[in-house]
Amino acid sequence: MDTPSDAPEQPAFSPPVAQVAFSPAPPRAPMSAGAKWAIGLTIGFVILTLLSCVGLVVVAATGGPAIGSSGDSIALIHIGGVIAGSGTTYQGVASPEYVLDQLDQALADDSVRAILLRIDSPGGTVAASQEISLAVRRAAEEKPVVASIGDIGASGAYMVASQCSEIVASPGSSVGSIGVIMEIPNVAGLLDKLGVEFTVLTEGEHKDVGTPYRSVTATESAMLQGQMEIAYEQFISDVATGRGMSEAEVRELATGWVWLGSEAIELGLVDTLGNYDDAVDAAAELGGIEGEPYIVTYDHEYSLENLIWDTFGLTARSMSLDADALRRIGLPR
């Protein structure tokens, strides 16, 4: 008798497997050459931007070394654009903070025998121009300072130049404009047409003088004119001191008129007619430098926030146009 263990082993049941057919995916269209170039250029632009930011951040963090310093040197400092109490060279502004930092580095550099100010500025606010002028006057007491005027060295920029040991300008340079101007914007009429009304609350009768939201009263106008006269007399005094002229002589020229360099030299406002190279030679001579002088420049410490914003062509948030910025437009200059 067969035992259950001797029974043949039955095969396990396997259900039929369904055969599924997959249709092949359609071939992907090849990327056009134009698209490849666009992607490559975009990636390259991003990489270059990041590398530029990294380089600028390093300069901002370290302050950077002097460029070209070796032996007897001339420190070159550019004063270009509007002179104002705030702003950066990247925004076309020459601020006292920037210029004073440059002068301090030049005075502390033992290799520097003279300082050359390359000026191309229409001037700026009274206070900022006075700050720079005083610093230049003090620097000239330690080392010779020569001003090289390019297209224009007028108003506050001429106030700065007048404190130099020597002024060199081209025959066609715009020089002078000794005077003071104040412009107060008034947008009240426009706001009325737009139906916009400002409620201004003050403590102090004259707290809102110069606001662009109303006209200036006759009393306020007289008070502002009085302050401008004080600034005007200060301007005349500074130029007279720097140029070794009497205040009466300067006052005759202080009409606000801009003179050509060829006229300015006849009036005693300029010492020499020439170009940048001539100004370098003058600085070398005053500094006692023999042979070809070395030209050194200095980097300026720059806040990281302004650095990033200006790198992308934007204005820093701290420089946004608001009521305070509008009031700054009305400052005497």
TINU-501394 format. One record per residue: residue in three letters; x, y, z of N, C-alpha, C in turn. Coordinates in steps of 0.1 Angstrom, whole numbers. Layout:
residues N
['Ala',[X,Y,Z],[X,Y,Z],[X,Y,Z]]
...
end
This chain:
residues 333
['Met',[9,-12,0],[0,0,0],[9,12,0]]
['Asp',[5,22,-9],[13,34,-9],[9,43,2]]
['Thr',[19,49,9],[16,58,20],[15,72,13]]
['Pro',[9,81,21],[8,95,15],[21,101,12]]
['Ser',[31,97,20],[45,103,17],[50,98,4]]
['Asp',[45,86,-1],[50,81,-14],[43,86,-26]]
['Ala',[32,94,-23],[24,99,-34],[32,109,-42]]
['Pro',[31,109,-55],[38,119,-64],[34,133,-60]]
['Glu',[44,142,-60],[42,156,-56],[35,164,-67]]
['Gln',[24,170,-64],[16,177,-73],[22,191,-76]]
['Pro',[22,195,-89],[28,209,-92],[19,220,-87]]
['Ala',[25,231,-82],[18,242,-77],[11,249,-88]]
['Phe',[-1,255,-85],[-9,261,-95],[-4,275,-98]]
['Ser',[-1,279,-110],[4,292,-114],[-7,298,-124]]
['Pro',[-12,310,-120],[-22,316,-128],[-15,321,-141]]
['Pro',[-23,322,-151],[-17,327,-164],[-12,342,-162]]
['Val',[-1,345,-168],[5,359,-167],[1,367,-180]]
['Ala',[-6,378,-177],[-10,386,-188],[2,393,-195]]
['Gln',[3,393,-207],[14,400,-214],[10,414,-218]]
['Val',[17,424,-213],[14,438,-215],[24,444,-225]]
['Ala',[20,450,-235],[29,456,-245],[30,471,-243]]
['Phe',[42,476,-241],[44,491,-240],[48,497,-253]]
['Ser',[41,507,-257],[45,514,-269],[57,523,-266]]
['Pro',[67,524,-274],[79,532,-272],[76,547,-271]]
['Ala',[83,554,-262],[80,569,-261],[85,576,-273]]
['Pro',[78,586,-277],[81,594,-289],[95,600,-287]]
['Pro',[103,600,-297],[117,606,-295],[116,621,-292]]
['Arg',[125,625,-282],[126,639,-277],[132,648,-288]]
['Ala',[126,659,-290],[131,668,-301],[144,674,-296]]
['Pro',[154,674,-304],[167,679,-300],[167,694,-297]]
['Met',[175,699,-287],[175,713,-283],[182,721,-294]]
['Ser',[176,732,-297],[181,741,-308],[194,747,-304]]
['Ala',[202,751,-313],[215,757,-310],[213,771,-303]]
['Gly',[202,778,-307],[199,791,-300],[196,789,-285]]
['Ala',[188,778,-282],[185,776,-268],[197,772,-260]]
['Lys',[206,764,-266],[219,761,-259],[227,773,-256]]
['Trp',[228,782,-266],[236,794,-264],[229,803,-253]]
['Ala',[216,804,-253],[209,812,-243],[212,807,-229]]
['Ile',[211,793,-228],[213,787,-214],[228,789,-210]]
['Gly',[237,787,-220],[251,789,-216],[254,803,-212]]
['Leu',[249,813,-220],[251,827,-216],[245,831,-203]]
['Thr',[233,826,-200],[227,828,-187],[236,823,-175]]
['Ile',[240,810,-177],[249,804,-167],[262,812,-165]]
['Gly',[268,816,-176],[280,824,-176],[278,837,-169]]
['Phe',[267,844,-172],[264,857,-165],[263,855,-150]]
['Val',[255,845,-146],[253,843,-132],[267,840,-125]]
['Ile',[275,832,-131],[288,829,-125],[297,841,-124]]
['Leu',[297,849,-135],[305,862,-135],[300,871,-124]]
['Thr',[287,872,-123],[281,881,-113],[285,877,-99]]
['Leu',[284,864,-96],[288,859,-83],[303,861,-80]]
['Leu',[311,859,-90],[326,861,-88],[328,876,-86]]
['Ser',[321,885,-93],[323,899,-91],[319,903,-76]]
['Cys',[308,898,-72],[303,901,-58],[313,896,-48]]
['Val',[319,884,-50],[328,879,-41],[341,888,-40]]
['Gly',[345,892,-52],[357,900,-53],[355,914,-46]]
['Leu',[343,920,-48],[340,932,-42],[338,931,-27]]
['Val',[332,920,-23],[331,918,-8],[344,917,-2]]
['Val',[354,910,-8],[367,909,-3],[374,922,-1]]
['Val',[372,931,-12],[378,944,-11],[371,952,0]]
['Ala',[358,951,1],[351,959,11],[355,954,25]]
['Ala',[358,941,27],[361,936,40],[376,939,44]]
['Thr',[385,939,34],[399,941,37],[403,955,36]]
['Gly',[396,964,28],[400,977,26],[409,978,14]]
['Gly',[416,967,10],[425,967,-2],[438,974,0]]
['Pro',[448,969,-7],[461,976,-5],[462,988,-15]]
['Ala',[472,996,-12],[475,1007,-22],[479,1001,-35]]
['Ile',[476,1007,-46],[479,1002,-59],[491,1010,-65]]
['Gly',[501,1003,-68],[512,1010,-75],[522,1017,-66]]
['Ser',[522,1014,-53],[530,1020,-43],[545,1015,-44]]
['Ser',[554,1024,-47],[568,1019,-47],[577,1032,-48]]
['Gly',[586,1035,-38],[594,1046,-39],[586,1059,-37]]
['Asp',[592,1070,-41],[586,1083,-40],[573,1084,-49]]
['Ser',[562,1087,-42],[549,1085,-49],[541,1098,-48]]
['Ile',[531,1098,-57],[520,1108,-56],[507,1101,-54]]
['Ala',[499,1105,-44],[486,1099,-41],[476,1106,-50]]
['Leu',[469,1098,-58],[458,1103,-67],[445,1101,-60]]
['Ile',[437,1112,-59],[424,1111,-53],[414,1117,-62]]
['His',[404,1110,-66],[394,1115,-75],[382,1122,-68]]
['Ile',[378,1134,-72],[366,1140,-66],[357,1143,-78]]
['Gly',[348,1134,-81],[339,1135,-92],[325,1134,-88]]
['Gly',[316,1140,-96],[302,1140,-93],[298,1151,-83]]
['Val',[287,1149,-78],[282,1159,-68],[288,1157,-55]]
['Ile',[291,1168,-48],[296,1167,-34],[284,1168,-25]]
['Ala',[283,1158,-16],[271,1157,-7],[275,1149,5]]
['Gly',[268,1151,16],[271,1145,28],[268,1130,29]]
['Ser',[260,1125,20],[258,1110,19],[258,1106,4]]
['Gly',[260,1093,2],[261,1088,-11],[275,1081,-13]]
['Thr',[277,1075,-24],[289,1067,-27],[295,1071,-40]]
['Thr',[307,1068,-43],[313,1070,-56],[306,1062,-66]]
['Tyr',[300,1051,-63],[293,1042,-72],[280,1049,-77]]
['Gln',[276,1059,-69],[264,1067,-72],[267,1080,-78]]
['Gly',[280,1083,-81],[284,1096,-86],[284,1107,-76]]
['Val',[287,1103,-63],[287,1113,-52],[301,1112,-46]]
['Ala',[307,1124,-43],[319,1125,-36],[315,1130,-22]]
['Ser',[316,1122,-12],[312,1125,2],[325,1128,10]]
['Pro',[323,1136,21],[334,1139,30],[340,1127,35]]
['Glu',[332,1117,39],[337,1104,44],[347,1098,35]]
['Tyr',[344,1098,22],[353,1092,12],[366,1100,11]]
['Val',[365,1113,8],[376,1121,6],[386,1121,18]]
['Leu',[380,1123,30],[388,1123,42],[395,1110,44]]
['Asp',[389,1099,41],[395,1086,42],[407,1085,33]]
['Gln',[405,1090,20],[416,1090,11],[428,1099,15]]
['Leu',[425,1111,20],[435,1120,25],[443,1114,37]]
['Asp',[436,1108,46],[442,1102,58],[452,1091,53]]
['Gln',[448,1083,44],[457,1072,39],[469,1078,32]]
['Ala',[467,1089,24],[478,1095,17],[488,1101,27]]
['Leu',[483,1108,38],[492,1114,47],[499,1104,56]]
['Ala',[493,1092,58],[500,1082,66],[510,1074,58]]
['Asp',[509,1075,45],[518,1067,36],[531,1074,35]]
['Asp',[542,1069,40],[555,1075,40],[561,1076,26]]
['Ser',[556,1068,17],[562,1069,3],[556,1080,-5]]
['Val',[545,1086,0],[538,1097,-7],[544,1110,-4]]
['Arg',[549,1117,-14],[555,1130,-13],[545,1142,-16]]
['Ala',[535,1138,-24],[525,1149,-28],[512,1142,-31]]
['Ile',[501,1150,-30],[488,1145,-33],[482,1153,-45]]
['Leu',[475,1145,-53],[469,1151,-65],[454,1149,-65]]
['Leu',[447,1159,-65],[432,1158,-65],[427,1160,-80]]
['Arg',[422,1150,-85],[416,1151,-99],[402,1155,-97]]
['Ile',[398,1167,-100],[385,1173,-97],[377,1174,-110]]
['Asp',[365,1168,-110],[355,1169,-121],[342,1170,-115]]
['Ser',[338,1181,-109],[326,1182,-101],[319,1196,-103]]
['Pro',[306,1197,-103],[299,1209,-103],[297,1216,-90]]
['Gly',[302,1209,-79],[300,1213,-66],[290,1205,-58]]
['Gly',[285,1211,-48],[275,1203,-40],[270,1212,-28]]
['Thr',[266,1205,-17],[261,1212,-6],[272,1220,1]]
['Val',[268,1230,9],[277,1239,15],[285,1231,26]]
['Ala',[278,1224,35],[285,1218,46],[295,1207,41]]
['Ala',[291,1199,32],[300,1188,27],[312,1194,20]]
['Ser',[310,1205,12],[321,1211,6],[331,1217,16]]
['Gln',[325,1223,26],[334,1229,37],[342,1218,44]]
['Glu',[335,1207,47],[342,1196,53],[355,1192,45]]
['Ile',[353,1190,32],[364,1185,24],[374,1196,23]]
['Ser',[370,1209,21],[379,1220,20],[388,1221,32]]
['Leu',[383,1220,44],[391,1221,56],[401,1209,57]]
['Ala',[397,1198,53],[406,1186,53],[417,1188,43]]
['Val',[414,1194,31],[424,1196,21],[434,1207,26]]
['Arg',[429,1217,32],[438,1228,38],[447,1222,48]]
['Arg',[442,1213,57],[451,1207,67],[461,1198,61]]
['Ala',[457,1190,50],[466,1181,44],[477,1189,37]]
['Ala',[474,1201,31],[484,1209,24],[494,1214,33]]
['Glu',[491,1214,46],[501,1219,56],[512,1208,59]]
['Glu',[508,1196,55],[518,1185,58],[525,1180,45]]
['Lys',[517,1180,34],[523,1175,21],[516,1184,10]]
['Pro',[524,1187,-1],[518,1195,-12],[506,1188,-18]]
['Val',[496,1196,-21],[484,1191,-27],[481,1199,-39]]
['Val',[480,1193,-51],[477,1199,-64],[464,1195,-69]]
['Ala',[456,1205,-74],[443,1202,-80],[444,1202,-95]]
['Ser',[439,1192,-101],[438,1191,-115],[424,1191,-119]]
['Ile',[419,1202,-125],[405,1203,-129],[403,1198,-143]]
['Gly',[394,1189,-144],[390,1184,-158],[380,1192,-164]]
['Asp',[368,1187,-167],[357,1194,-173],[353,1206,-165]]
['Ile',[351,1203,-152],[345,1214,-143],[350,1213,-129]]
['Gly',[353,1224,-123],[356,1225,-109],[349,1238,-104]]
['Ala',[336,1237,-101],[328,1249,-99],[322,1248,-85]]
['Ser',[318,1260,-80],[310,1261,-67],[318,1254,-56]]
['Gly',[312,1244,-49],[318,1237,-38],[331,1230,-43]]
['Ala',[332,1225,-55],[344,1219,-60],[355,1229,-61]]
['Tyr',[352,1241,-65],[362,1251,-65],[367,1255,-51]]
['Met',[357,1256,-42],[361,1258,-28],[371,1248,-24]]
['Val',[370,1236,-28],[380,1225,-24],[393,1228,-31]]
['Ala',[392,1231,-44],[404,1233,-52],[412,1245,-47]]
['Ser',[405,1255,-42],[412,1267,-37],[421,1265,-25]]
['Gln',[419,1254,-18],[427,1251,-6],[440,1244,-10]]
['Cys',[442,1240,-23],[453,1233,-27],[466,1242,-29]]
['Ser',[477,1236,-29],[490,1243,-31],[490,1249,-45]]
['Glu',[485,1243,-54],[485,1248,-68],[473,1242,-76]]
['Ile',[467,1250,-85],[456,1246,-93],[460,1246,-108]]
['Val',[458,1234,-114],[461,1233,-128],[447,1230,-135]]
['Ala',[444,1237,-146],[432,1236,-153],[434,1237,-168]]
['Ser',[426,1231,-176],[427,1232,-191],[421,1246,-195]]
['Pro',[425,1251,-206],[420,1264,-211],[404,1264,-211]]
['Gly',[398,1252,-214],[384,1252,-216],[377,1246,-204]]
['Ser',[384,1244,-193],[377,1239,-180],[368,1250,-175]]
['Ser',[357,1246,-169],[348,1255,-162],[352,1257,-148]]
['Val',[355,1269,-144],[361,1271,-131],[353,1283,-124]]
['Gly',[352,1282,-111],[347,1293,-103],[333,1290,-98]]
['Ser',[323,1298,-103],[309,1298,-98],[309,1300,-83]]
['Ile',[316,1311,-78],[316,1314,-64],[303,1320,-60]]
['Gly',[295,1313,-53],[282,1318,-49],[274,1307,-43]]
['Val',[262,1310,-39],[253,1300,-32],[239,1301,-38]]
['Ile',[233,1289,-39],[220,1288,-45],[212,1279,-36]]
['Met',[199,1282,-35],[190,1273,-28],[177,1271,-36]]
['Glu',[173,1259,-39],[161,1256,-46],[152,1248,-38]]
['Ile',[140,1253,-35],[130,1246,-27],[118,1241,-36]]
['Pro',[117,1228,-38],[106,1224,-46],[92,1226,-40]]
['Asn',[82,1229,-48],[69,1231,-43],[59,1223,-51]]
['Val',[54,1212,-46],[45,1203,-54],[31,1204,-49]]
['Ala',[28,1215,-42],[14,1217,-37],[4,1217,-48]]
['Gly',[7,1225,-59],[-3,1226,-70],[-6,1212,-76]]
['Leu',[5,1204,-78],[3,1191,-84],[-6,1182,-74]]
['Leu',[-3,1183,-61],[-10,1174,-52],[-25,1178,-52]]
['Asp',[-28,1191,-53],[-42,1196,-53],[-49,1190,-65]]
['Lys',[-42,1189,-77],[-49,1184,-89],[-51,1169,-87]]
['Leu',[-42,1162,-80],[-44,1148,-78],[-53,1144,-66]]
['Gly',[-57,1155,-59],[-66,1152,-47],[-58,1146,-35]]
['Val',[-45,1149,-34],[-37,1144,-23],[-35,1156,-13]]
['Glu',[-37,1153,-1],[-36,1163,10],[-27,1158,21]]
['Phe',[-17,1166,26],[-9,1162,37],[-13,1170,49]]
['Thr',[-14,1163,60],[-15,1170,73],[-2,1170,80]]
['Val',[3,1182,82],[16,1184,89],[14,1189,103]]
['Leu',[19,1182,112],[19,1186,126],[33,1190,131]]
['Thr',[34,1202,137],[47,1206,141],[47,1212,155]]
['Glu',[58,1212,162],[60,1220,174],[72,1229,171]]
['Gly',[69,1242,170],[80,1251,165],[75,1258,153]]
['Glu',[75,1271,153],[69,1279,142],[74,1276,128]]
['His',[87,1273,128],[94,1272,115],[99,1258,112]]
['Lys',[93,1248,119],[98,1234,118],[97,1229,104]]
['Asp',[86,1233,97],[84,1227,83],[88,1237,72]]
['Val',[97,1246,75],[102,1255,64],[110,1246,54]]
['Gly',[107,1248,42],[114,1241,31],[106,1228,27]]
['Thr',[95,1225,33],[87,1214,29],[82,1216,15]]
['Pro',[82,1205,7],[78,1207,-7],[62,1207,-8]]
['Tyr',[55,1207,3],[41,1206,3],[34,1219,4]]
['Arg',[42,1230,6],[35,1243,6],[46,1254,2]]
['Ser',[41,1266,-1],[49,1277,-5],[57,1282,8]]
['Val',[68,1289,5],[76,1295,15],[70,1309,18]]
['Thr',[68,1313,30],[62,1326,33],[73,1337,31]]
['Ala',[69,1349,31],[78,1361,30],[88,1361,41]]
['Thr',[83,1358,53],[92,1358,65],[103,1347,64]]
['Glu',[98,1336,60],[107,1324,59],[117,1327,48]]
['Ser',[113,1333,37],[122,1336,26],[133,1345,30]]
['Ala',[129,1355,38],[139,1365,43],[149,1358,53]]
['Met',[144,1349,61],[153,1341,70],[163,1332,62]]
['Leu',[158,1326,52],[166,1317,44],[177,1325,37]]
['Gln',[173,1337,32],[182,1346,25],[193,1350,34]]
['Gly',[190,1352,46],[200,1356,56],[210,1345,58]]
['Gln',[205,1333,59],[215,1322,61],[224,1320,48]]
['Met',[218,1322,37],[226,1321,24],[237,1332,24]]
['Glu',[234,1343,29],[244,1354,29],[256,1350,38]]
['Ile',[252,1343,49],[263,1339,58],[272,1328,51]]
['Ala',[265,1319,44],[273,1308,37],[281,1315,26]]
['Tyr',[275,1325,20],[282,1332,9],[295,1338,14]]
['Glu',[294,1345,25],[306,1351,31],[316,1341,35]]
['Gln',[312,1330,40],[321,1319,44],[328,1314,32]]
['Phe',[321,1313,20],[327,1308,8],[338,1318,4]]
['Ile',[335,1331,4],[345,1341,0],[357,1340,9]]
['Ser',[355,1339,22],[366,1338,32],[375,1326,29]]
['Asp',[368,1315,26],[376,1302,24],[385,1304,11]]
['Val',[379,1309,0],[387,1311,-12],[398,1321,-10]]
['Ala',[395,1332,-3],[405,1342,0],[417,1336,7]]
['Thr',[414,1328,18],[424,1321,26],[432,1312,17]]
['Gly',[426,1303,9],[433,1293,2],[441,1299,-10]]
['Arg',[436,1310,-16],[443,1315,-28],[452,1327,-24]]
['Gly',[453,1331,-11],[461,1342,-7],[457,1355,-13]]
['Met',[443,1357,-15],[437,1369,-20],[430,1376,-9]]
['Ser',[427,1389,-11],[419,1396,-1],[404,1392,-4]]
['Glu',[396,1394,7],[382,1391,5],[375,1400,-5]]
['Ala',[380,1412,-6],[375,1422,-15],[377,1417,-30]]
['Glu',[389,1412,-32],[392,1407,-45],[384,1395,-49]]
['Val',[381,1386,-40],[373,1374,-42],[359,1379,-44]]
['Arg',[354,1388,-36],[340,1393,-37],[337,1398,-51]]
['Glu',[346,1405,-57],[344,1410,-71],[342,1399,-81]]
['Leu',[347,1387,-78],[346,1375,-87],[334,1366,-82]]
['Ala',[329,1369,-71],[319,1360,-65],[305,1363,-70]]
['Thr',[303,1362,-83],[290,1365,-89],[282,1353,-93]]
['Gly',[288,1341,-90],[282,1329,-94],[286,1325,-108]]
['Trp',[293,1333,-115],[297,1331,-129],[307,1320,-130]]
['Val',[306,1312,-141],[316,1301,-143],[326,1306,-154]]
['Trp',[339,1306,-150],[349,1311,-159],[356,1300,-167]]
['Leu',[360,1303,-179],[369,1293,-186],[383,1293,-179]]
['Gly',[390,1282,-181],[403,1281,-175],[412,1293,-179]]
['Ser',[411,1296,-192],[420,1306,-198],[416,1320,-192]]
['Glu',[404,1322,-188],[400,1334,-181],[403,1334,-166]]
['Ala',[402,1322,-160],[404,1320,-146],[419,1323,-142]]
['Ile',[428,1320,-151],[442,1322,-148],[445,1337,-147]]
['Glu',[438,1345,-156],[440,1359,-156],[434,1366,-143]]
['Leu',[424,1359,-137],[418,1364,-125],[424,1359,-112]]
['Gly',[434,1351,-113],[440,1346,-101],[433,1334,-95]]
['Leu',[424,1328,-102],[417,1316,-97],[424,1303,-100]]
['Val',[433,1303,-110],[440,1292,-114],[455,1296,-115]]
['Asp',[464,1286,-112],[478,1289,-113],[485,1286,-126]]
['Thr',[481,1274,-132],[487,1270,-145],[476,1264,-154]]
['Leu',[478,1266,-167],[470,1259,-177],[477,1247,-182]]
['Gly',[470,1236,-182],[476,1223,-186],[467,1212,-184]]
['Asn',[472,1200,-187],[464,1188,-185],[468,1180,-173]]
['Tyr',[463,1168,-172],[465,1159,-161],[480,1156,-159]]
['Asp',[487,1154,-170],[502,1151,-169],[509,1163,-164]]
['Asp',[505,1175,-168],[511,1187,-162],[509,1188,-147]]
['Ala',[497,1184,-143],[494,1185,-128],[503,1174,-121]]
['Val',[505,1163,-127],[514,1153,-121],[528,1159,-120]]
['Asp',[533,1165,-130],[546,1171,-130],[547,1182,-119]]
['Ala',[536,1190,-117],[536,1200,-107],[537,1194,-93]]
['Ala',[529,1183,-91],[529,1177,-78],[543,1171,-75]]
['Ala',[549,1165,-86],[562,1159,-84],[573,1169,-80]]
['Glu',[572,1181,-87],[581,1192,-84],[579,1197,-69]]
['Leu',[567,1199,-65],[564,1204,-52],[568,1194,-41]]
['Gly',[567,1181,-45],[570,1170,-36],[585,1166,-36]]
['Gly',[593,1173,-44],[607,1170,-45],[610,1156,-51]]
['Ile',[602,1152,-60],[604,1138,-66],[612,1140,-79]]
['Glu',[623,1133,-80],[631,1133,-92],[627,1121,-101]]
['Gly',[627,1123,-114],[623,1113,-123],[608,1111,-124]]
['Glu',[604,1100,-130],[590,1096,-132],[584,1092,-118]]
['Pro',[574,1099,-114],[568,1095,-101],[559,1083,-102]]
['Tyr',[558,1076,-91],[548,1065,-90],[534,1072,-86]]
['Ile',[524,1066,-91],[510,1071,-88],[503,1060,-80]]
['Val',[499,1064,-68],[492,1054,-59],[478,1058,-57]]
['Thr',[469,1048,-56],[455,1051,-53],[451,1042,-41]]
['Tyr',[441,1045,-34],[437,1037,-23],[422,1033,-24]]
['Asp',[419,1021,-19],[405,1016,-19],[399,1022,-7]]
['His',[385,1023,-8],[377,1029,3],[368,1018,9]]
['Glu',[368,1017,22],[359,1007,28],[344,1011,24]]
['Tyr',[337,1000,21],[323,1002,16],[314,992,23]]
['Ser',[303,997,28],[293,989,35],[288,978,26]]
['Leu',[286,966,31],[282,954,23],[269,956,17]]
['Glu',[260,963,24],[246,965,19],[247,974,6]]
['Asn',[254,985,7],[255,994,-4],[262,987,-16]]
['Leu',[272,979,-12],[280,972,-22],[271,963,-31]]
['Ile',[262,955,-24],[254,945,-31],[243,953,-39]]
['Trp',[237,963,-34],[227,971,-41],[233,977,-53]]
['Asp',[245,984,-52],[251,991,-63],[256,982,-73]]
['Thr',[260,970,-69],[265,960,-79],[255,957,-90]]
['Phe',[242,957,-86],[231,954,-95],[225,966,-100]]
['Gly',[231,978,-98],[226,990,-104],[214,996,-97]]
['Leu',[213,992,-84],[202,997,-76],[207,1007,-66]]
['Thr',[198,1015,-60],[201,1024,-50],[198,1017,-36]]
['Ala',[207,1019,-27],[206,1013,-14],[192,1018,-8]]
['Arg',[187,1009,0],[174,1013,6],[175,1025,15]]
['Ser',[186,1028,21],[188,1040,29],[187,1053,21]]
['Met',[189,1052,7],[189,1063,-1],[175,1065,-8]]
['Ser',[165,1059,-4],[152,1059,-10],[147,1074,-10]]
['Leu',[139,1077,-21],[134,1091,-22],[122,1092,-13]]
['Asp',[123,1100,-2],[112,1103,7],[112,1117,10]]
['Ala',[105,1121,20],[104,1135,24],[117,1141,28]]
['Asp',[125,1134,35],[138,1139,40],[147,1141,27]]
['Ala',[146,1131,18],[155,1133,6],[151,1145,-2]]
['Leu',[138,1148,-3],[133,1160,-10],[138,1173,-3]]
['Arg',[138,1172,11],[143,1184,18],[158,1186,15]]
['Arg',[165,1175,13],[180,1177,10],[182,1184,-3]]
['Ile',[172,1182,-12],[174,1189,-25],[174,1204,-23]]
['Gly',[167,1209,-12],[166,1223,-10],[177,1229,-2]]
['Leu',[187,1221,2],[199,1226,9],[206,1236,1]]
['Pro',[212,1246,7],[221,1256,0],[233,1249,-6]]
['Arg',[237,1253,-18],[249,1247,-24],[256,1257,-33]]
end
